[in-house]
Amino acid sequence: MFHFFSIYYDASNKGNIKIVPIVVQFFSKTGVKHGILEFIEQMHESADDLFANIEYVLEANELKLNQLVSLGSDNTNVNVGNHHSVFTLFEKLLPGLIK
């Protein structure tokens, strides 16, 4: 497979359902590759719930958390807030993580 990778996500509404595509980007022998790992339905818009769902998608796709180098998202408090956000939850596990 590949070693280090980045993920990107952004929620959108489809009726009453919030859909979150999880996109991965990595380097291969032939250059930069990217693609959609999974679409998840996000019932609640809390940092904890979104973090847990993203972590599950990574594990389900056999991606090692310690190889995640950057996290991309829109600029909401849930995603990148300074005190309790998806980024701060990942950063506790991966202190060098880039946003």
Secondary structure by P-SEA (a helix, b strand, c coil): ccccbbbbbbbbbcccbbbbbbbbbbbccccbbbbbcbbbbbccccaaaaaaaaaaaaaaaccccccccccccccccccccccccaaaaaaaacccccc
